[in-house]
Amino acid sequence: MGGFRMSKIPTEKRLLVHTRPIADGLTLLRSLLGVALAGLSTAGKNTLSLAVLLVLSAWISDFLDGPLARHDTDHSSTWIGRHDLEADMTAAGGTWIYLWGSGLIGFPLFLGVSLVSMALLVWTRSIHVTSAFMAISYGTFLGISLRDVPSSGALLIGWLIFLVIVTWPRFLYKADEFLKGMRDLFQMK
């Protein structure tokens, strides 16, 4: 989902100097939220409002972890930081499993999107395939949330509007990068 820039306050004047552990904690939390979403699916459709809160928490953690990691005065990367994409995929995958396991989407759709996504990922090894899967997972979740629990779905829409406004230049860059990557991925050479 992206992040924001921390102000350029001199290191000695920053209140939070070592923010990487917080960033790593948020990344790890996002993975755990994905696992929790998958587990929540066993409780059925009546948990959709709770699932919205878990997805929103995952999105917020994704928004914050990158800027916090870059804000740290020790600019080395950590194992968790290097696996941010896997945390993103765990959250999106947990959301996809939640949709199927709770009965909000049918098994043929669940299996078809899952198999096509995995096959394309193995075939292309492209980050753009993972982005497309996340868009399908979250887009389906958002649509169902707006239909079934409109006030909770509106909360997600509000977050997305906030995110686009706050990250506008980065949002445009990421959207352009995704579209070019998808075009290049399926273009015949």
N, C-alpha and C positions, 0 to 999 in steps of 0.2 A: 504494500500500500504506500510506502514511501516514508519520508520523515521531514524534519524541519532543521534549519540551521541554528546552532547555539550562538549566542552573541560572542563577539571577539573580546572578551574580558581577559586581561592579562592573567596568566596562570596563578600567580601569587594572590590574586584578589578573588578567585573563584571560591565559592562555598563548597561546591562538590568538585573535587579534583579527580578522585578515583571513582569514576562512574561506570567503568567496564563491568564490575561485578553486578551492578544494578541492571545493565544492559543484558548481560548473560542470564541473569535471573528472569528477565522479561522474555527472552528467547526461549528459555527452558519452560517457562509458564505457558507459552503459546503451544508448545508440543503437548504439554499435559492437558491443556484445554481441548486439543484435538482428540486425545484419548478419552477424556471425559465426555465429549460429544458422542463419540462412538458408543461408549457405555450407556449414555443416557437414552440411546435409541431403544433399548429394551423396555423402557417405561412407556413407550407409545407416543401418540400424537399430542396428548395433553401436556407435554413438556415443552412445547414449541416456544413459549415465552421465555422459559429458562434457557433454552438453546440459543435464543436470540442474544441473551445477556452473555453467554459464553462466547459466541461468535464476536460480539462487540468487544469483549475483553481481549480476544485474540487480535482483533484489528487494532485496538489501542496499543497493545504491546508491540505490534509490528511498527506502528507509527513512532514509538518512543525509543526502541532499542538501538537503532542505527545512530541517531544523533547522540545518544548517551555514550555509545561506544566511541564515536569520533571525538567526543568532548573530553575523554580521559587523557590525562597528560602522558601516560605510557601508551604509545601508539602501536604496541604490538597486538597481534590478534590472538584470540584464544580458540580452543577446540570448539566451544559452543558458538562463538562468533563466526567461525568458518562454516558452521552447519546451520546458518540462518535459513537458507532455502529449504532444508529438510524440516525445520520447524514450521515454516510456512506450509509445506506440503502435508505435514501431519495434521495441522489445523484444518486445511481444506479437505483432506481425506476424511478426517473425523466428521466434518460437516456433511460430506457426501454419504458416508455410512449412516449418519443420523437420519438423513432424509429417507433412505431406503429402509433402515431398521425400524423406524417409527411408522412406516407405512405411508409416508407422504409422497413417495415416488415408487413406481413399480420396479420389479426386479429386472425386466428386460432393459429399461432405460439405465438403471444402475449398472448392470453388467456390460451393456454395450458401450457406454461412455468410459467405464473403467478399462475395458479391454482395448478399445481404440486408443485411449490415452497412453496406456502402458506400451502398446505396440509402437506407437509413434515416438514415444520417449526412447525406447530401445533402438529403434531404427535411426532416429535423428540425433539423439543425445543433445537436444536443444532446450535451453531454458524457456524458450517461447512456448513449447508444448506444455511445460509445467504451468506457465502463466495462463494458457488457454484452459487447462483443466481447472485451475483455481477460479477462473472467470465463470466457467460452467457451474461449478459447485456453489460458489457464492451467489451467482446470479439466480440460480434455481432456488436457493434458500431464501434470498431476498423476495423473489416473486411469491413464493408460498407464504412467507411471513406477512407480506402485505395483504394477501388474500385471507389468511386464516386468523391472524392476530394483528390487525391494522395498526394499533397503537405501538406495538413492539416493532413492526416493520418500519413505521415512521421514524422510530429511534435510529434504525440503521440508515435510513435515507438522510436523516439529519447529520449523522456522523460523516457520511460520504460527502455531503455538501460542504461541511466544515473542512474535511480533508482536502477537497479540491481547492477550496479558497486559500487555505493556509499553504498548500504546496503547489500552487498554480504553475510556476515555471518548471518545477520538477515533474509535475503531473503531465504537462505537455510533452516534455522530453521522453518520459517513460512510455506514454501512449504512442508517440511516434516511433520509438525504438521497437516496441512490441509489434506494431503494424508492419514496419519494414522487415522485422525478423520473420513474421508469419509469411509475408510475401516471398521472401528469399527462400524460406523453407519449402514452399510448394511450387516454386518456379522451376520450370524445366530448364536444364542447362544443356 
